[in-house]
Amino acid sequence: MIAGPLCATFLADLGADVVKVEPPNGEMYRSYRRTLNGEPYNPGFELFNRNKRALSIDLKSDEGGALIHDLIEETDVFIQNWPPGVAERLGVDYDTLTDINEDLIYVHITGYGQSGPMAHLPGMDAMTQHVSGFTSILGYEDDRPPIRSQSSLADYFAAYSATVSVLGALIGRDDAGGQKVEISLLEALSHNLDAAYEFYNNLGEVPGKGGRNLYYQPDMLYGAAEAADGYVSVALLLYSERIWEAYCELLDRPELLEKERYQTTQGRAEDADHLCSQFEDWLREQPVSAAVERLNELGIPAAPYQTIEEAAEMEHMDHLGVFEEIDHPVYESLTLTSTPLSLSESDVSIRSRAPLLGEHNRDVLREQGYDDDEIDRLVEENVLSE
């Protein structure tokens, strides 16, 4: 529900003309989450479908399939994230569409890949986070169920991977022609587990839960610690000579610099629990703002812990242009988190809101040569939804 649409969104942010194809009753992510201005509202749908036009077609009908085939003749990229086998049943599989347009770049995003023992399983972000082992390094050792990231990381990594692959295919199309991009959530997330598999495959280490810190250095502070009036996120990476020297200066312990055991990063790492405990004793006596200022001044990276509300209201967010307000025919206006993509000479921005269901049926089909009588007939026969 996120990976495929988000890949298309990134391409739209970069300037592509993206047409979102949905069934007559709309895609699942249009479902209710909250109410805004008296209307059902799903914040995620509005964010992940900006800059697109919408076409609502019954792909299970013969004419719906023919209509898509007409569109494919002039399409650069086709993106779908159904489970394996669905596209074949609908007549929009790779072989069928590349017979129509040999230069087509065909993107298929799945949970577990196109084949193999798990390929048939439903692949959603939450499942992938648990199957990949990612959630085994989150949280703390206790009897509660494993937690998942509250960011749909598998979906996002898959979307980024697909987008990069599409751009590479477009760059190489003159030489390679059209080709298929196959991305799975499992592979995309597995590549981004901060070398957890490398610790296992090369060293035989089974990573444990990192809690607030790094899973491979759980005793060294790399996260939130308590200050006098809140929490401070600190990267007390004692294997850095610069941070180690700053640590000794901060706690007024110059003699530690001469201690033989601490001449090596290994020695400091072995005593990380004790050294970090001494640091936290100091931090608990400091106000957040003063601690952050002092730590950064010495070269120890630090920042305040904040809620979503506090972060959203930061002056720096406004300076970076992280949020954009757009007009909306149903909600009057929406504030969306802007695209993370950026180019110095091209317009990369939110140019339009997420489309209403079937909003651009007529515009898209007229561009393909359909006249109003043909479009009216397709509506009457429930091939198109308006």
C-alpha positions in Angstrom: 0.0 0.0 0.0 3.0 2.3 0.4 6.1 1.0 -1.5 4.6 1.1 -5.0 2.7 4.4 -4.6 5.7 6.1 -2.9 8.1 5.1 -5.7 5.7 6.7 -8.2 5.4 9.7 -5.9 9.2 10.3 -5.9 9.2 10.1 -9.7 6.3 12.6 -9.7 8.2 14.9 -7.3 11.0 14.8 -9.9 8.7 15.9 -12.7 7.2 12.7 -14.1 3.5 12.8 -15.2 2.2 10.0 -13.0 -1.3 8.4 -13.5 -2.5 6.4 -10.5 -4.7 3.5 -11.6 -7.2 2.3 -9.1 -10.2 -0.1 -9.1 -13.7 1.4 -9.1 -14.0 1.4 -5.3 -10.5 2.9 -4.9 -7.4 1.4 -3.4 -7.2 0.1 0.1 -5.2 3.0 1.4 -8.0 5.5 0.8 -9.7 3.9 3.8 -10.7 6.0 6.9 -8.2 6.9 9.6 -9.6 10.1 11.0 -12.1 12.8 10.1 -11.1 16.2 8.8 -13.6 19.0 7.9 -16.4 16.4 8.4 -15.0 14.0 5.8 -13.1 10.7 6.1 -9.3 11.4 6.0 -6.2 9.3 5.8 -3.1 11.4 6.3 -0.8 8.8 4.7 -2.8 8.6 1.5 -2.6 12.3 1.0 1.2 12.3 1.6 2.0 9.2 -0.6 -0.1 10.2 -3.6 0.8 13.9 -4.1 1.6 15.1 -7.6 -0.4 12.4 -9.4 -3.5 12.1 -11.6 -6.1 9.4 -11.0 -7.7 6.9 -13.3 -10.3 4.5 -12.0 -10.7 1.4 -14.1 -12.1 -2.1 -13.7 -9.1 -4.0 -14.8 -11.0 -7.3 -14.6 -13.1 -6.2 -17.6 -11.9 -6.8 -21.1 -12.3 -3.1 -22.0 -10.5 -2.0 -18.9 -7.5 -4.1 -19.8 -7.6 -2.8 -23.4 -7.6 0.7 -22.1 -4.5 0.1 -20.0 -2.8 -1.5 -23.0 -3.6 1.7 -25.0 -1.9 3.8 -22.3 1.1 1.5 -22.1 2.0 2.4 -25.7 3.2 5.8 -24.6 4.3 5.0 -21.1 7.9 5.1 -19.8 7.4 3.3 -16.5 4.8 0.9 -15.2 4.7 0.3 -11.4 2.7 -2.4 -9.6 3.0 -4.0 -6.2 0.6 -6.9 -6.3 1.6 -10.4 -5.1 3.2 -12.6 -7.8 0.6 -13.9 -10.3 -1.9 -11.1 -10.0 -0.6 -9.1 -12.9 -0.7 -12.1 -15.1 -4.3 -12.7 -14.3 -5.1 -9.1 -15.1 -3.2 -9.1 -18.4 -0.7 -6.4 -17.3 2.3 -8.6 -16.6 5.8 -7.9 -17.8 5.7 -10.0 -21.0 2.3 -8.7 -22.1 3.2 -5.1 -21.6 6.7 -5.2 -23.1 5.2 -6.9 -26.2 3.2 -3.6 -26.5 6.1 -1.3 -25.6 9.5 -2.8 -25.8 11.1 0.2 -24.1 8.9 0.0 -21.1 10.5 -0.1 -17.6 8.4 -2.4 -15.6 8.6 -2.2 -11.8 7.3 -5.0 -9.6 7.5 -4.6 -5.8 6.7 -7.5 -3.6 7.1 -8.6 0.0 9.4 -11.5 -0.6 10.4 -11.6 -4.2 9.0 -13.2 -7.4 9.9 -16.8 -6.5 11.1 -19.0 -3.6 9.5 -20.6 -0.6 8.0 -17.3 0.8 7.0 -15.6 -2.5 3.3 -16.5 -2.1 3.0 -15.0 1.4 1.4 -11.6 2.0 4.3 -9.2 2.3 3.5 -6.1 4.3 5.9 -3.8 6.2 5.1 -5.2 9.7 5.6 -8.8 8.5 8.9 -7.9 6.8 10.2 -6.1 9.8 9.7 -9.2 11.9 10.7 -11.8 9.3 14.0 -10.0 8.5 15.2 -10.0 12.1 15.1 -6.3 12.3 12.7 -6.2 15.3 15.0 -8.6 17.2 17.5 -5.7 17.7 14.8 -3.2 18.8 13.7 -2.4 22.3 14.9 -3.9 25.5 15.2 -7.5 26.9 11.8 -8.2 28.6 8.8 -10.5 28.2 6.7 -8.1 26.1 6.1 -8.9 22.4 8.7 -7.6 19.9 8.1 -4.1 18.8 8.2 -2.7 15.2 9.5 0.6 14.0 6.6 3.1 13.9 8.0 4.2 10.5 7.2 1.8 7.7 10.9 1.3 6.9 10.6 -1.7 4.7 8.1 0.1 2.5 10.2 3.2 2.4 13.5 1.4 1.6 11.7 -0.5 -1.1 10.3 2.7 -2.6 13.8 4.3 -2.6 15.4 1.2 -4.1 12.8 1.0 -6.8 13.1 4.7 -7.6 16.9 4.5 -7.9 16.6 1.5 -10.1 14.0 3.2 -12.3 16.3 6.2 -12.7 19.2 3.9 -13.6 17.0 2.1 -16.2 16.0 5.4 -17.7 19.6 6.5 -18.0 20.6 3.2 -19.6 17.6 2.7 -21.8 19.3 3.8 -25.0 21.7 0.9 -24.6 19.7 -1.7 -22.7 16.1 -0.9 -23.9 13.3 -1.6 -21.5 13.8 -3.8 -18.6 12.2 -5.2 -15.4 12.9 -3.8 -11.9 12.2 -6.4 -9.2 12.3 -5.1 -5.6 11.2 -6.9 -2.5 10.6 -5.4 0.9 12.7 -8.1 2.5 15.8 -7.4 0.4 15.4 -3.7 0.7 15.2 -3.8 4.5 17.9 -6.4 4.9 20.4 -4.2 3.1 19.7 -1.4 5.7 20.1 -3.2 9.0 23.4 -1.4 9.8 25.6 -4.4 9.0 23.7 -6.8 11.4 24.0 -9.6 8.9 27.7 -8.9 8.4 28.2 -9.3 12.2 26.4 -12.7 12.0 27.8 -14.0 8.7 31.4 -13.0 9.2 31.8 -13.0 13.0 29.2 -15.5 14.1 27.6 -12.8 16.4 23.9 -12.9 16.8 22.9 -9.3 17.5 20.8 -8.6 20.5 18.5 -5.8 21.4 20.2 -2.5 21.4 17.7 -0.6 23.5 18.6 3.1 23.3 22.1 2.3 22.1 23.8 0.5 19.2 23.0 -3.3 19.0 26.7 -4.0 18.5 27.9 -1.7 21.3 25.0 -1.8 23.8 27.0 -0.4 26.8 28.1 2.7 24.9 25.6 5.6 25.0 24.2 6.4 21.6 20.7 7.6 22.3 18.6 9.4 24.9 19.8 9.9 28.5 18.1 11.7 31.3 18.9 15.4 32.0 17.5 17.6 34.8 14.4 18.6 32.9 14.1 16.1 30.0 16.2 13.9 27.8 19.2 14.5 25.6 20.3 12.3 22.7 24.1 11.8 22.9 26.6 10.0 20.7 29.1 9.2 23.3 31.2 7.1 20.9 34.3 6.5 23.0 36.3 4.9 20.2 36.6 8.4 18.7 39.7 10.1 20.0 38.1 13.5 19.7 35.0 12.4 21.8 37.2 10.6 24.3 39.3 13.8 24.9 36.1 15.9 25.1 34.7 13.4 27.6 37.7 13.7 29.9 37.6 17.5 29.7 33.8 17.6 30.4 34.1 15.5 33.5 37.4 17.2 34.5 39.2 13.8 34.5 42.5 14.5 32.6 44.2 11.6 34.4 42.0 9.2 32.3 43.9 10.2 29.2 47.1 8.7 30.7 45.5 5.5 31.9 47.1 2.6 29.9 43.8 0.7 29.6 42.2 3.7 27.9 45.0 4.2 25.3 43.1 1.9 23.0 39.6 2.0 21.7 39.2 -1.6 22.8 39.9 -0.8 26.4 37.5 2.1 26.4 34.8 0.0 24.8 35.3 -2.7 27.4 34.7 -0.2 30.1 31.9 1.7 28.3 29.3 0.8 30.8 31.3 2.4 33.7 32.4 5.4 31.6 28.9 6.1 30.3 27.5 5.8 33.8 29.9 8.5 35.0 28.7 10.7 32.1 25.1 10.2 33.0 25.7 11.2 36.6 26.9 14.5 35.2 24.0 14.9 32.7 21.3 14.3 35.3 22.4 17.6 37.0 22.2 19.7 33.7 19.2 21.4 32.1 18.7 20.0 28.5 19.5 23.3 26.7 22.7 23.9 28.7 23.8 20.3 28.3 23.2 20.3 24.5 25.1 23.5 24.1 28.1 22.4 26.3 28.4 18.9 24.6 28.3 20.3 21.1 30.8 23.0 22.1 33.2 20.2 23.2 32.6 18.1 20.1 30.3 15.5 21.6 27.2 15.3 19.3 24.0 16.0 21.2 20.5 17.1 20.6 17.3 17.4 22.6 14.7 14.7 22.6 11.5 16.1 21.2 7.9 14.9 20.6 6.3 15.2 17.2 4.6 18.3 18.3 7.8 19.9 19.5 9.7 18.9 16.3 6.9 20.2 14.1 7.0 23.6 15.7 10.8 24.0 15.5 11.9 27.2 13.8 14.5 25.1 11.9 11.7 23.0 10.2 10.3 26.2 8.9 13.7 27.3 7.7 14.2 24.1 5.8 10.7 24.2 4.3 9.8 20.8 5.6 6.1 21.4 5.5 3.9 22.7 2.6 0.4 23.9 2.8 -1.8 23.1 -0.2 -5.4 23.7 -1.2 -7.9 20.8 -1.2 -11.4 20.7 -2.5 -12.6 18.4 0.3 -10.5 19.5 3.3 -10.1 23.1 2.3 -6.4 22.9 3.0 -3.7 20.4 4.1 -0.2 20.7 5.4 2.0 17.9 4.0 5.6 16.9 4.7 7.5 18.0 1.6 9.5 15.7 -0.6 13.0 14.8 0.7 14.3 15.0 -2.9 16.2 18.0 -4.1 17.8 19.4 -7.3 19.4 22.8 -7.7 18.0 23.6 -11.1 14.7 21.7 -11.4 11.4 22.1 -9.6 11.2 19.3 -7.1 8.2 20.1 -4.9 4.5 19.3 -4.1 2.8 20.7 -7.2 -0.6 19.1 -6.6 -2.6 17.3 -3.9 -3.4 13.6 -4.0 -6.2 13.0 -6.6 -9.8 12.1 -5.8 -10.9 8.7 -7.0 -11.1 8.8 -10.8 -10.7 12.5 -10.9 -8.7 12.6 -14.1 -10.4 9.8 -16.0 -11.6 12.1 -18.8 -8.3 14.1 -19.0 -6.1 11.1 -19.3 -8.4 9.3 -21.8 -8.8 12.3 -24.0 -5.1 12.5 -24.3 -5.1 9.0 -25.6 -7.7 9.9 -28.3 -10.9 8.8 -26.6 -13.8 11.1 -27.3 -16.6 12.0 -24.8 -19.1 9.5 -26.2 -16.6 6.7 -25.8 -15.8 7.8 -22.2 -19.5 8.1 -21.4 -20.1 4.6 -22.6 -17.2 3.2 -20.5 -18.7 4.9 -17.5 -22.2 3.5 -18.2 -20.7 0.0 -18.5 -18.8 0.4 -15.2 -15.4 0.1 -16.8 -14.6 3.6 -15.5 -15.7 5.0 -12.2 -16.5 8.6 -11.8 
